[in-house]
Amino acid sequence: MTSKVSTATLDGIPHVAPVWFVIDYDPRSNDNKDFTVIFTTFHNSVKARHLISNPNVCLCVDDQKPPFSFTMINGIAEIEQDPKYDELFSLTSRLAERYMGKEIAEKYGKRNAIKGECIIKVSPLK
């Protein structure tokens, strides 16, 4: 399942796009809001440009199988515009493993860990 990420300009013009994502959380936490959704996007994508000027974001993940459930997360995006290569490669490989499989995760991780790629972290507010 991808997440659909909704961003908006300062004027309120919306944009929705699917993204690969992973979730970071502390398994010792009792707070079900104590997690972060992480994805990447290129620095001059519509998503990145919107989030840099307006970090309010909504993510929606929907199950494509009956009973077709979904969850929505509203939050404020933290944008890392120039991540260190090791951090970016680690994340892009993790994303690739989730969506493409362990066998080719490193290949996709390298392909996506390029200069200009931003790391986006969203902690839920609601």
NUZAVO-992739 format. One record per atom (N, C-alpha, C): z, x, y; chain; atom name; residue number from 1. Coordinates in nm, 4 decimals, always signed. Each point is the difference from the previous one (the first is absolute). Example, Ala and Ser with C-alpha at 12.3 -4.5 7.8 and 13.67 -1.06 7.14 Angstrom:
<rs>
+----------+----------+----------+-------+------+-----+
!       pz !       px !       py ! kette ! atom !  nr !
+----------+----------+----------+-------+------+-----+
!  +0.7800 !  +1.3190 !  -0.5690 !     A !    N !   1 !
!  +0.0000 !  -0.0890 !  +0.1190 !     A !   CA !   1 !
!  +0.0000 !  +0.0900 !  +0.1200 !     A !    C !   1 !
!  -0.0720 !  -0.0350 !  +0.1050 !     A !    N !   2 !
!  +0.0060 !  +0.0820 !  +0.1190 !     A !   CA !   2 !
!  +0.0730 !  -0.0770 !  +0.1090 !     A !    C !   2 !
+----------+----------+----------+-------+------+-----+
</rs>
This chain:
<rs>
+----------+----------+----------+-------+------+-----+
!       pz !       px !       py ! kette ! atom !  nr !
+----------+----------+----------+-------+------+-----+
!  +0.0000 !  +0.0832 !  -0.1187 !     A !    N !   1 !
!  +0.0000 !  -0.0832 !  +0.1187 !     A !   CA !   1 !
!  +0.0000 !  +0.0874 !  +0.1247 !     A !    C !   1 !
!  -0.0885 !  -0.0293 !  +0.0896 !     A !    N !   2 !
!  +0.0026 !  +0.0657 !  +0.1298 !     A !   CA !   2 !
!  +0.0866 !  -0.0833 !  +0.0936 !     A !    C !   2 !
!  +0.0334 !  +0.0585 !  +0.1116 !     A !    N !   3 !
!  +0.0662 !  -0.0748 !  +0.1060 !     A !   CA !   3 !
!  -0.1044 !  -0.0296 !  +0.1060 !     A !    C !   3 !
!  +0.0087 !  -0.1157 !  +0.0578 !     A !    N !   4 !
!  -0.0828 !  -0.0307 !  +0.1152 !     A !   CA !   4 !
!  +0.0859 !  +0.0287 !  +0.1221 !     A !    C !   4 !
!  -0.0492 !  +0.0862 !  +0.0872 !     A !    N !   5 !
!  +0.0749 !  +0.0426 !  +0.1171 !     A !   CA !   5 !
!  -0.0580 !  -0.0688 !  +0.1221 !     A !    C !   5 !
!  +0.0863 !  -0.0687 !  +0.0721 !     A !    N !   6 !
!  -0.0421 !  -0.0688 !  +0.1212 !     A !   CA !   6 !
!  +0.0552 !  +0.0742 !  +0.1203 !     A !    C !   6 !
!  -0.0911 !  +0.0382 !  +0.0885 !     A !    N !   7 !
!  +0.0359 !  +0.0679 !  +0.1237 !     A !   CA !   7 !
!  -0.0611 !  -0.0796 !  +0.1144 !     A !    C !   7 !
!  +0.0379 !  +0.0357 !  +0.1217 !     A !    N !   8 !
!  -0.0560 !  -0.0696 !  +0.1160 !     A !   CA !   8 !
!  -0.0054 !  +0.0934 !  +0.1192 !     A !    C !   8 !
!  -0.0952 !  -0.0285 !  +0.0876 !     A !    N !   9 !
!  -0.0072 !  +0.0724 !  +0.1262 !     A !   CA !   9 !
!  +0.1134 !  -0.0485 !  +0.0894 !     A !    C !   9 !
!  +0.0197 !  +0.0660 !  +0.1107 !     A !    N !  10 !
!  +0.1003 !  -0.0457 !  +0.0960 !     A !   CA !  10 !
!  -0.0359 !  -0.1383 !  +0.0551 !     A !    C !  10 !
!  -0.1301 !  -0.0349 !  -0.0027 !     A !    N !  11 !
!  -0.0459 !  -0.1323 !  +0.0436 !     A !   CA !  11 !
!  +0.0201 !  -0.1061 !  -0.1073 !     A !    C !  11 !
!  +0.0403 !  +0.0418 !  -0.1206 !     A !    N !  12 !
!  +0.0224 !  -0.0950 !  -0.1083 !     A !   CA !  12 !
!  -0.1193 !  -0.0231 !  -0.0901 !     A !    C !  12 !
!  -0.1061 !  +0.0788 !  +0.0145 !     A !    N !  13 !
!  -0.1164 !  -0.0167 !  -0.0868 !     A !   CA !  13 !
!  +0.0350 !  +0.0567 !  -0.1380 !     A !    C !  13 !
!  -0.0031 !  -0.0848 !  -0.1045 !     A !    N !  14 !
!  +0.0458 !  +0.0436 !  -0.1327 !     A !   CA !  14 !
!  -0.1068 !  +0.0758 !  -0.0784 !     A !    C !  14 !
!  +0.0471 !  +0.0738 !  -0.0974 !     A !    N !  15 !
!  -0.0854 !  +0.0727 !  -0.0937 !     A !   CA !  15 !
!  +0.0755 !  +0.0053 !  -0.1326 !     A !    C !  15 !
!  -0.0664 !  -0.0314 !  -0.1101 !     A !    N !  16 !
!  +0.0604 !  +0.0048 !  -0.1327 !     A !   CA !  16 !
!  -0.0865 !  +0.0879 !  -0.0886 !     A !    C !  16 !
!  +0.0651 !  +0.0891 !  -0.0762 !     A !    N !  17 !
!  -0.0731 !  +0.0891 !  -0.0905 !     A !   CA !  17 !
!  +0.0845 !  +0.0293 !  -0.1232 !     A !    C !  17 !
!  -0.0634 !  +0.0120 !  -0.1163 !     A !    N !  18 !
!  +0.0745 !  +0.0378 !  -0.1205 !     A !   CA !  18 !
!  +0.0289 !  +0.1498 !  -0.0007 !     A !    C !  18 !
!  +0.1155 !  +0.0369 !  -0.0542 !     A !    N !  19 !
!  +0.0358 !  +0.1417 !  -0.0134 !     A !   CA !  19 !
!  +0.0709 !  +0.0235 !  -0.1330 !     A !    C !  19 !
!  -0.0168 !  +0.1213 !  -0.0516 !     A !    N !  20 !
!  +0.0821 !  +0.0456 !  -0.1107 !     A !   CA !  20 !
!  +0.1379 !  +0.0292 !  +0.0581 !     A !    C !  20 !
!  +0.1055 !  -0.0321 !  -0.0745 !     A !    N !  21 !
!  +0.1340 !  +0.0249 !  +0.0501 !     A !   CA !  21 !
!  +0.0938 !  +0.0392 !  -0.1134 !     A !    C !  21 !
!  +0.1092 !  +0.0638 !  +0.0378 !     A !    N !  22 !
!  +0.1116 !  +0.0269 !  -0.0907 !     A !   CA !  22 !
!  +0.1269 !  -0.0422 !  +0.0708 !     A !    C !  22 !
!  +0.1051 !  -0.0160 !  -0.0775 !     A !    N !  23 !
!  +0.1294 !  -0.0386 !  +0.0551 !     A !   CA !  23 !
!  +0.1002 !  +0.1101 !  -0.0290 !     A !    C !  23 !
!  +0.0723 !  +0.0419 !  +0.1026 !     A !    N !  24 !
!  +0.1119 !  +0.0926 !  -0.0160 !     A !   CA !  24 !
!  +0.1279 !  -0.0790 !  +0.0195 !     A !    C !  24 !
!  +0.0972 !  +0.0230 !  -0.0870 !     A !    N !  25 !
!  +0.1286 !  -0.0678 !  +0.0132 !     A !   CA !  25 !
!  +0.1077 !  +0.0828 !  -0.0675 !     A !    C !  25 !
!  +0.1220 !  -0.0297 !  +0.0375 !     A !    N !  26 !
!  +0.1163 !  +0.0638 !  -0.0610 !     A !   CA !  26 !
!  +0.0530 !  -0.0964 !  -0.1054 !     A !    C !  26 !
!  -0.0128 !  +0.0329 !  -0.1287 !     A !    N !  27 !
!  +0.0430 !  -0.0925 !  -0.1048 !     A !   CA !  27 !
!  +0.1507 !  -0.0277 !  +0.0017 !     A !    C !  27 !
!  +0.0757 !  +0.0811 !  +0.0725 !     A !    N !  28 !
!  +0.1452 !  -0.0216 !  +0.0084 !     A !   CA !  28 !
!  +0.0374 !  -0.1023 !  +0.1055 !     A !    C !  28 !
!  -0.0959 !  -0.0373 !  +0.0845 !     A !    N !  29 !
!  +0.0281 !  -0.0930 !  +0.1089 !     A !   CA !  29 !
!  +0.0133 !  -0.1431 !  -0.0516 !     A !    C !  29 !
!  +0.0930 !  -0.0736 !  +0.0594 !     A !    N !  30 !
!  +0.0168 !  -0.1412 !  -0.0333 !     A !   CA !  30 !
!  -0.0774 !  -0.0895 !  +0.0955 !     A !    C !  30 !
!  -0.0629 !  +0.0584 !  +0.1007 !     A !    N !  31 !
!  -0.0715 !  -0.0765 !  +0.1017 !     A !   CA !  31 !
!  -0.1465 !  -0.0115 !  -0.0406 !     A !    C !  31 !
!  -0.0482 !  -0.1217 !  -0.0245 !     A !    N !  32 !
!  -0.1380 !  -0.0161 !  -0.0434 !     A !   CA !  32 !
!  -0.1000 !  +0.0268 !  +0.1119 !     A !    C !  32 !
!  +0.0469 !  +0.0278 !  +0.1219 !     A !    N !  33 !
!  -0.0898 !  +0.0371 !  +0.1097 !     A !   CA !  33 !
!  -0.0015 !  +0.1514 !  +0.0209 !     A !    C !  33 !
!  +0.0683 !  +0.0735 !  -0.0847 !     A !    N !  34 !
!  +0.0110 !  +0.1443 !  +0.0150 !     A !   CA !  34 !
!  -0.1133 !  +0.0708 !  -0.0748 !     A !    C !  34 !
!  -0.1226 !  -0.0201 !  +0.0480 !     A !    N !  35 !
!  -0.1157 !  +0.0651 !  -0.0582 !     A !   CA !  35 !
!  -0.1037 !  +0.0219 !  +0.1098 !     A !    C !  35 !
!  -0.0985 !  +0.0821 !  -0.0323 !     A !    N !  36 !
!  -0.1065 !  +0.0305 !  +0.0941 !     A !   CA !  36 !
!  -0.1339 !  -0.0138 !  -0.0722 !     A !    C !  36 !
!  -0.0939 !  -0.0673 !  +0.0626 !     A !    N !  37 !
!  -0.1362 !  -0.0091 !  -0.0510 !     A !   CA !  37 !
!  -0.0798 !  +0.1101 !  +0.0693 !     A !    C !  37 !
!  -0.0726 !  +0.0792 !  -0.0797 !     A !    N !  38 !
!  -0.0717 !  +0.1146 !  +0.0550 !     A !   CA !  38 !
!  -0.1473 !  -0.0082 !  -0.0388 !     A !    C !  38 !
!  -0.0862 !  +0.0260 !  +0.0983 !     A !    N !  39 !
!  -0.1437 !  +0.0071 !  -0.0249 !     A !   CA !  39 !
!  -0.0593 !  +0.1021 !  +0.0962 !     A !    C !  39 !
!  -0.1266 !  +0.0283 !  -0.0166 !     A !    N !  40 !
!  -0.0679 !  +0.0941 !  +0.0886 !     A !   CA !  40 !
!  -0.1198 !  -0.0691 !  +0.0647 !     A !    C !  40 !
!  -0.0426 !  +0.0545 !  +0.1106 !     A !    N !  41 !
!  -0.1223 !  -0.0458 !  +0.0653 !     A !   CA !  41 !
!  -0.0510 !  +0.1125 !  +0.0896 !     A !    C !  41 !
!  -0.1280 !  +0.0015 !  +0.0234 !     A !    N !  42 !
!  -0.0582 !  +0.1048 !  +0.0833 !     A !   CA !  42 !
!  +0.0345 !  -0.0248 !  +0.1470 !     A !    C !  42 !
!  +0.0165 !  +0.1058 !  +0.0764 !     A !    N !  43 !
!  +0.0519 !  -0.0086 !  +0.1370 !     A !   CA !  43 !
!  -0.0816 !  -0.0888 !  +0.0937 !     A !    C !  43 !
!  -0.1304 !  -0.0128 !  -0.0243 !     A !    N !  44 !
!  -0.0788 !  -0.0834 !  +0.0911 !     A !   CA !  44 !
!  -0.0434 !  -0.1327 !  -0.0622 !     A !    C !  44 !
!  +0.0653 !  -0.0389 !  -0.1108 !     A !    N !  45 !
!  -0.0272 !  -0.1316 !  -0.0576 !     A !   CA !  45 !
!  +0.0559 !  -0.1079 !  +0.0929 !     A !    C !  45 !
!  -0.0465 !  -0.1214 !  -0.0173 !     A !    N !  46 !
!  +0.0525 !  -0.1110 !  +0.0805 !     A !   CA !  46 !
!  +0.1503 !  -0.0132 !  -0.0228 !     A !    C !  46 !
!  +0.0440 !  +0.0113 !  -0.1263 !     A !    N !  47 !
!  +0.1438 !  -0.0101 !  -0.0307 !     A !   CA !  47 !
!  +0.0794 !  +0.1028 !  +0.0785 !     A !    C !  47 !
!  -0.0431 !  +0.1242 !  -0.0067 !     A !    N !  48 !
!  +0.0734 !  +0.1076 !  +0.0683 !     A !   CA !  48 !
!  +0.0032 !  -0.0225 !  +0.1505 !     A !    C !  48 !
!  -0.1135 !  -0.0324 !  +0.0573 !     A !    N !  49 !
!  -0.0050 !  -0.0214 !  +0.1457 !     A !   CA !  49 !
!  +0.0913 !  -0.1151 !  +0.0417 !     A !    C !  49 !
!  -0.0023 !  -0.1085 !  -0.0766 !     A !    N !  50 !
!  +0.0897 !  -0.1123 !  +0.0303 !     A !   CA !  50 !
!  +0.1461 !  +0.0420 !  -0.0116 !     A !    C !  50 !
!  +0.0351 !  +0.0666 !  -0.1108 !     A !    N !  51 !
!  +0.1406 !  +0.0350 !  -0.0234 !     A !   CA !  51 !
!  +0.0524 !  +0.1018 !  +0.1005 !     A !    C !  51 !
!  -0.0853 !  +0.0872 !  +0.0491 !     A !    N !  52 !
!  +0.0433 !  +0.0962 !  +0.1010 !     A !   CA !  52 !
!  +0.0346 !  -0.0719 !  +0.1300 !     A !    C !  52 !
!  -0.0781 !  -0.1008 !  +0.0355 !     A !    N !  53 !
!  +0.0276 !  -0.0730 !  +0.1245 !     A !   CA !  53 !
!  +0.0973 !  -0.1157 !  -0.0196 !     A !    C !  53 !
!  +0.0069 !  -0.0540 !  -0.1200 !     A !    N !  54 !
!  +0.0872 !  -0.1143 !  -0.0283 !     A !   CA !  54 !
!  +0.0487 !  +0.0129 !  -0.1442 !     A !    C !  54 !
!  +0.1186 !  +0.0575 !  -0.0229 !     A !    N !  55 !
!  +0.0451 !  +0.0287 !  -0.1364 !     A !   CA !  55 !
!  +0.0502 !  -0.1211 !  -0.0791 !     A !    C !  55 !
!  -0.0064 !  -0.1203 !  +0.0576 !     A !    N !  56 !
!  +0.0375 !  -0.1199 !  -0.0759 !     A !   CA !  56 !
!  -0.1030 !  -0.0230 !  -0.1093 !     A !    C !  56 !
!  +0.0476 !  -0.0269 !  -0.1202 !     A !    N !  57 !
!  -0.0896 !  -0.0127 !  -0.1146 !     A !   CA !  57 !
!  +0.0526 !  -0.1062 !  -0.0953 !     A !    C !  57 !
!  -0.0919 !  -0.0611 !  -0.0714 !     A !    N !  58 !
!  +0.0346 !  -0.0923 !  -0.1076 !     A !   CA !  58 !
!  -0.0805 !  +0.0423 !  -0.1220 !     A !    C !  58 !
!  +0.0673 !  +0.0090 !  -0.1137 !     A !    N !  59 !
!  -0.0669 !  +0.0330 !  -0.1252 !     A !   CA !  59 !
!  +0.0151 !  -0.1185 !  -0.0942 !     A !    C !  59 !
!  -0.1043 !  -0.0270 !  -0.0759 !     A !    N !  60 !
!  +0.0036 !  -0.1078 !  -0.0979 !     A !   CA !  60 !
!  -0.0540 !  +0.0541 !  -0.1311 !     A !    C !  60 !
!  +0.0761 !  -0.0199 !  -0.1062 !     A !    N !  61 !
!  -0.0438 !  +0.0376 !  -0.1336 !     A !   CA !  61 !
!  -0.0042 !  -0.1288 !  -0.0810 !     A !    C !  61 !
!  -0.1172 !  -0.0290 !  -0.0567 !     A !    N !  62 !
!  -0.0121 !  -0.1227 !  -0.0780 !     A !   CA !  62 !
!  -0.0392 !  +0.0312 !  -0.1431 !     A !    C !  62 !
!  +0.0543 !  -0.0784 !  -0.0900 !     A !    N !  63 !
!  -0.0292 !  +0.0122 !  -0.1420 !     A !   CA !  63 !
!  -0.1254 !  -0.0819 !  -0.0293 !     A !    C !  63 !
!  -0.1009 !  +0.0628 !  -0.0578 !     A !    N !  64 !
!  -0.1263 !  -0.0673 !  -0.0275 !     A !   CA !  64 !
!  +0.0022 !  -0.0823 !  -0.1286 !     A !    C !  64 !
!  +0.1154 !  -0.0005 !  -0.0689 !     A !    N !  65 !
!  +0.0122 !  -0.0758 !  -0.1248 !     A !   CA !  65 !
!  +0.0929 !  -0.1188 !  +0.0221 !     A !    C !  65 !
!  -0.0257 !  -0.1093 !  -0.0713 !     A !    N !  66 !
!  +0.0899 !  -0.1158 !  +0.0134 !     A !   CA !  66 !
!  +0.1438 !  +0.0425 !  -0.0262 !     A !    C !  66 !
!  +0.0928 !  -0.0476 !  +0.0784 !     A !    N !  67 !
!  -0.0057 !  -0.1117 !  +0.0945 !     A !   CA !  67 !
!  -0.0336 !  +0.0417 !  +0.1431 !     A !    C !  67 !
!  -0.0686 !  +0.1138 !  +0.0193 !     A !    N !  68 !
!  -0.0516 !  +0.0418 !  +0.1308 !     A !   CA !  68 !
!  +0.1100 !  +0.0136 !  +0.1056 !     A !    C !  68 !
!  +0.1020 !  +0.0750 !  -0.0319 !     A !    N !  69 !
!  +0.1096 !  +0.0215 !  +0.0945 !     A !   CA !  69 !
!  -0.0386 !  +0.1060 !  +0.1026 !     A !    C !  69 !
!  +0.0814 !  +0.0131 !  +0.1040 !     A !    N !  70 !
!  -0.0241 !  +0.1017 !  +0.1012 !     A !   CA !  70 !
!  +0.1322 !  +0.0331 !  +0.0694 !     A !    C !  70 !
!  -0.0007 !  +0.1131 !  +0.0690 !     A !    N !  71 !
!  +0.1128 !  +0.0364 !  +0.0841 !     A !   CA !  71 !
!  -0.0550 !  +0.0554 !  +0.1305 !     A !    C !  71 !
!  +0.0725 !  -0.0263 !  +0.1075 !     A !    N !  72 !
!  -0.0400 !  +0.0508 !  +0.1318 !     A !   CA !  72 !
!  +0.1138 !  +0.0813 !  +0.0577 !     A !    C !  72 !
!  -0.0361 !  +0.1059 !  +0.0709 !     A !    N !  73 !
!  +0.0982 !  +0.0870 !  +0.0636 !     A !   CA !  73 !
!  -0.0405 !  +0.0182 !  +0.1454 !     A !    C !  73 !
!  +0.0901 !  -0.0292 !  +0.0892 !     A !    N !  74 !
!  -0.0195 !  +0.0297 !  +0.1422 !     A !   CA !  74 !
!  +0.0817 !  +0.1237 !  +0.0319 !     A !    C !  74 !
!  -0.0570 !  +0.0912 !  +0.0762 !     A !    N !  75 !
!  +0.0724 !  +0.1210 !  +0.0348 !     A !   CA !  75 !
!  -0.0639 !  +0.0733 !  +0.1155 !     A !    C !  75 !
!  +0.0577 !  +0.1158 !  +0.0282 !     A !    N !  76 !
!  -0.0509 !  +0.0900 !  +0.1026 !     A !   CA !  76 !
!  -0.0502 !  +0.1249 !  -0.0716 !     A !    C !  76 !
!  -0.1238 !  +0.0358 !  +0.0245 !     A !    N !  77 !
!  -0.0594 !  +0.1161 !  -0.0655 !     A !   CA !  77 !
!  +0.0453 !  +0.1291 !  +0.0661 !     A !    C !  77 !
!  +0.0311 !  +0.0960 !  -0.0831 !     A !    N !  78 !
!  +0.0251 !  +0.1377 !  +0.0454 !     A !   CA !  78 !
!  -0.1258 !  +0.0773 !  -0.0372 !     A !    C !  78 !
!  -0.0657 !  +0.0595 !  +0.0974 !     A !    N !  79 !
!  -0.1282 !  +0.0656 !  -0.0224 !     A !   CA !  79 !
!  +0.0163 !  +0.1511 !  +0.0091 !     A !    C !  79 !
!  -0.0293 !  +0.0686 !  -0.1097 !     A !    N !  80 !
!  +0.0006 !  +0.1462 !  -0.0001 !     A !   CA !  80 !
!  -0.1458 !  +0.0431 !  +0.0133 !     A !    C !  80 !
!  -0.0370 !  +0.0452 !  +0.1192 !     A !    N !  81 !
!  -0.1404 !  +0.0255 !  +0.0299 !     A !   CA !  81 !
!  -0.0513 !  +0.1359 !  -0.0457 !     A !    C !  81 !
!  +0.0876 !  +0.0939 !  -0.0217 !     A !    N !  82 !
!  -0.0446 !  +0.1321 !  -0.0430 !     A !   CA !  82 !
!  +0.0932 !  +0.0525 !  -0.1102 !     A !    C !  82 !
!  -0.0021 !  -0.0663 !  -0.1170 !     A !    N !  83 !
!  +0.0917 !  +0.0424 !  -0.1062 !     A !   CA !  83 !
!  -0.0380 !  +0.1360 !  -0.0567 !     A !    C !  83 !
!  +0.0997 !  +0.0692 !  -0.0535 !     A !    N !  84 !
!  -0.0258 !  +0.1264 !  -0.0690 !     A !   CA !  84 !
!  -0.0830 !  -0.0301 !  -0.1249 !     A !    C !  84 !
!  -0.0886 !  +0.0920 !  -0.0341 !     A !    N !  85 !
!  -0.0904 !  -0.0222 !  -0.1132 !     A !   CA !  85 !
!  +0.0762 !  -0.0321 !  -0.1279 !     A !    C !  85 !
!  +0.1054 !  +0.0747 !  -0.0304 !     A !    N !  86 !
!  +0.0733 !  -0.0219 !  -0.1250 !     A !   CA !  86 !
!  +0.0556 !  -0.1423 !  -0.0083 !     A !    C !  86 !
!  +0.0542 !  -0.0494 !  +0.1104 !     A !    N !  87 !
!  +0.0543 !  -0.1358 !  +0.0023 !     A !   CA !  87 !
!  -0.1126 !  -0.1026 !  -0.0175 !     A !    C !  87 !
!  -0.1097 !  +0.0213 !  +0.0705 !     A !    N !  88 !
!  -0.1131 !  -0.0921 !  -0.0081 !     A !   CA !  88 !
!  -0.0607 !  +0.0011 !  -0.1400 !     A !    C !  88 !
!  -0.0227 !  +0.1182 !  -0.0563 !     A !    N !  89 !
!  -0.0581 !  +0.0100 !  -0.1342 !     A !   CA !  89 !
!  +0.0918 !  -0.0648 !  -0.1034 !     A !    C !  89 !
!  +0.1284 !  +0.0196 !  +0.0125 !     A !    N !  90 !
!  +0.0949 !  -0.0624 !  -0.0923 !     A !   CA !  90 !
!  -0.0127 !  -0.1529 !  +0.0057 !     A !    C !  90 !
!  -0.0075 !  -0.0533 !  +0.1207 !     A !    N !  91 !
!  -0.0113 !  -0.1448 !  +0.0159 !     A !   CA !  91 !
!  -0.1361 !  -0.0512 !  -0.0476 !     A !    C !  91 !
!  -0.1087 !  +0.0644 !  +0.0398 !     A !    N !  92 !
!  -0.1325 !  -0.0487 !  -0.0406 !     A !   CA !  92 !
!  -0.0192 !  +0.0092 !  -0.1516 !     A !    C !  92 !
!  +0.0615 !  +0.0989 !  -0.0626 !     A !    N !  93 !
!  -0.0056 !  +0.0107 !  -0.1466 !     A !   CA !  93 !
!  +0.0817 !  -0.1110 !  -0.0652 !     A !    C !  93 !
!  +0.1135 !  -0.0303 !  +0.0588 !     A !    N !  94 !
!  +0.0842 !  -0.1086 !  -0.0516 !     A !   CA !  94 !
!  -0.0716 !  -0.1348 !  +0.0125 !     A !    C !  94 !
!  -0.0641 !  -0.0215 !  +0.1136 !     A !    N !  95 !
!  -0.0779 !  -0.1226 !  +0.0186 !     A !   CA !  95 !
!  -0.1143 !  -0.0061 !  -0.1014 !     A !    C !  95 !
!  -0.0714 !  +0.1106 !  -0.0160 !     A !    N !  96 !
!  -0.1124 !  +0.0045 !  -0.0931 !     A !   CA !  96 !
!  +0.0450 !  -0.0234 !  -0.1433 !     A !    C !  96 !
!  +0.1140 !  +0.0548 !  -0.0372 !     A !    N !  97 !
!  +0.0501 !  -0.0217 !  -0.1362 !     A !   CA !  97 !
!  +0.0289 !  -0.1476 !  -0.0229 !     A !    C !  97 !
!  +0.0571 !  -0.0648 !  +0.0989 !     A !    N !  98 !
!  +0.0322 !  -0.1426 !  -0.0132 !     A !   CA !  98 !
!  -0.1258 !  -0.0843 !  -0.0180 !     A !    C !  98 !
!  -0.1042 !  +0.0309 !  +0.0750 !     A !    N !  99 !
!  -0.1191 !  -0.0850 !  -0.0009 !     A !   CA !  99 !
!  -0.1126 !  +0.0493 !  -0.0912 !     A !    C !  99 !
!  -0.0096 !  +0.1297 !  -0.0218 !     A !    N ! 100 !
!  -0.1127 !  +0.0546 !  -0.0760 !     A !   CA ! 100 !
!  +0.0405 !  +0.0598 !  -0.1349 !     A !    C ! 100 !
!  +0.1300 !  +0.0229 !  -0.0194 !     A !    N ! 101 !
!  +0.0478 !  +0.0575 !  -0.1248 !     A !   CA ! 101 !
!  +0.0344 !  +0.1471 !  +0.0141 !     A !    C ! 101 !
!  +0.0879 !  +0.0442 !  -0.0882 !     A !    N ! 102 !
!  +0.0514 !  +0.1373 !  +0.0043 !     A !   CA ! 102 !
!  -0.1106 !  +0.1044 !  -0.0200 !     A !    C ! 102 !
!  -0.0999 !  -0.0327 !  -0.0822 !     A !    N ! 103 !
!  -0.1039 !  +0.0962 !  -0.0351 !     A !   CA ! 103 !
!  -0.0791 !  +0.0506 !  +0.1213 !     A !    C ! 103 !
!  -0.0225 !  -0.0851 !  +0.0983 !     A !    N ! 104 !
!  -0.0808 !  +0.0410 !  +0.1156 !     A !   CA ! 104 !
!  +0.0775 !  -0.0055 !  +0.1317 !     A !    C ! 104 !
!  +0.1322 !  -0.0115 !  -0.0100 !     A !    N ! 105 !
!  +0.0826 !  -0.0099 !  +0.1207 !     A !   CA ! 105 !
!  -0.0143 !  +0.1229 !  +0.0898 !     A !    C ! 105 !
!  -0.0002 !  +0.1182 !  -0.0580 !     A !    N ! 106 !
!  -0.0092 !  +0.1214 !  +0.0812 !     A !   CA ! 106 !
!  -0.1342 !  +0.0074 !  +0.0726 !     A !    C ! 106 !
!  -0.1063 !  -0.0377 !  -0.0675 !     A !    N ! 107 !
!  -0.1337 !  +0.0007 !  +0.0610 !     A !   CA ! 107 !
!  -0.0032 !  -0.0927 !  +0.1223 !     A !    C ! 107 !
!  +0.0487 !  -0.1224 !  -0.0169 !     A !    N ! 108 !
!  +0.0022 !  -0.0942 !  +0.1119 !     A !   CA ! 108 !
!  +0.1008 !  +0.0429 !  +0.1059 !     A !    C ! 108 !
!  +0.1110 !  +0.0583 !  -0.0440 !     A !    N ! 109 !
!  +0.0999 !  +0.0497 !  +0.0943 !     A !   CA ! 109 !
!  -0.0598 !  +0.1038 !  +0.0931 !     A !    C ! 109 !
!  -0.0764 !  +0.0945 !  -0.0553 !     A !    N ! 110 !
!  -0.0659 !  +0.1024 !  +0.0828 !     A !   CA ! 110 !
!  -0.1042 !  -0.0626 !  +0.0917 !     A !    C ! 110 !
!  -0.0774 !  -0.0942 !  -0.0546 !     A !    N ! 111 !
!  -0.1048 !  -0.0653 !  +0.0796 !     A !   CA ! 111 !
!  +0.0590 !  -0.0708 !  +0.1220 !     A !    C ! 111 !
!  +0.1183 !  -0.0573 !  -0.0156 !     A !    N ! 112 !
!  +0.0595 !  -0.0806 !  +0.1063 !     A !   CA ! 112 !
!  +0.0992 !  +0.0761 !  +0.0882 !     A !    C ! 112 !
!  +0.0386 !  +0.1193 !  -0.0364 !     A !    N ! 113 !
!  +0.0960 !  +0.0789 !  +0.0787 !     A !   CA ! 113 !
!  -0.0762 !  +0.0882 !  +0.0988 !     A !    C ! 113 !
!  -0.0656 !  -0.0651 !  +0.0931 !     A !    N ! 114 !
!  -0.0851 !  +0.0737 !  +0.0936 !     A !   CA ! 114 !
!  +0.0587 !  -0.0024 !  +0.1410 !     A !    C ! 114 !
!  -0.0425 !  +0.0961 !  +0.0787 !     A !    N ! 115 !
!  +0.0441 !  +0.0052 !  +0.1396 !     A !   CA ! 115 !
!  -0.0424 !  -0.1293 !  +0.0690 !     A !    C ! 115 !
!  +0.0923 !  -0.0582 !  +0.0730 !     A !    N ! 116 !
!  -0.0257 !  -0.1258 !  +0.0685 !     A !   CA ! 116 !
!  +0.0606 !  -0.1202 !  -0.0696 !     A !    C ! 116 !
!  +0.0420 !  +0.0181 !  -0.1250 !     A !    N ! 117 !
!  +0.0631 !  -0.1102 !  -0.0729 !     A !   CA ! 117 !
!  +0.1450 !  -0.0139 !  +0.0471 !     A !    C ! 117 !
!  +0.0414 !  -0.1215 !  +0.0271 !     A !    N ! 118 !
!  +0.1360 !  -0.0300 !  +0.0471 !     A !   CA ! 118 !
!  +0.0811 !  -0.0619 !  -0.1138 !     A !    C ! 118 !
!  +0.1283 !  +0.0250 !  +0.0020 !     A !    N ! 119 !
!  +0.0928 !  -0.0663 !  -0.0911 !     A !   CA ! 119 !
!  +0.0693 !  -0.1108 !  +0.0773 !     A !    C ! 119 !
!  -0.0032 !  -0.1204 !  -0.0561 !     A !    N ! 120 !
!  +0.0617 !  -0.1158 !  +0.0635 !     A !   CA ! 120 !
!  +0.1161 !  -0.0453 !  -0.0864 !     A !    C ! 120 !
!  +0.1180 !  -0.0137 !  +0.0606 !     A !    N ! 121 !
!  +0.1198 !  -0.0458 !  -0.0706 !     A !   CA ! 121 !
!  +0.0499 !  -0.1263 !  +0.0674 !     A !    C ! 121 !
!  +0.0220 !  -0.1030 !  -0.0822 !     A !    N ! 122 !
!  +0.0463 !  -0.1282 !  +0.0539 !     A !   CA ! 122 !
!  +0.1294 !  -0.0389 !  -0.0703 !     A !    C ! 122 !
!  +0.1059 !  -0.0128 !  +0.0770 !     A !    N ! 123 !
!  +0.1258 !  -0.0535 !  -0.0507 !     A !   CA ! 123 !
!  +0.0077 !  -0.1461 !  +0.0407 !     A !    C ! 123 !
!  +0.0410 !  -0.0858 !  -0.0923 !     A !    N ! 124 !
!  -0.0021 !  -0.1429 !  +0.0308 !     A !   CA ! 124 !
!  +0.1059 !  -0.0406 !  +0.1025 !     A !    C ! 124 !
!  -0.0401 !  -0.0882 !  +0.0899 !     A !    N ! 125 !
!  +0.0934 !  -0.0666 !  +0.0892 !     A !   CA ! 125 !
!  +0.0272 !  -0.1395 !  -0.0526 !     A !    C ! 125 !
!  -0.1026 !  -0.0571 !  -0.0627 !     A !    N ! 126 !
!  +0.0112 !  -0.1333 !  -0.0583 !     A !   CA ! 126 !
!  -0.0834 !  -0.0065 !  -0.1250 !     A !    C ! 126 !
+----------+----------+----------+-------+------+-----+
</rs>
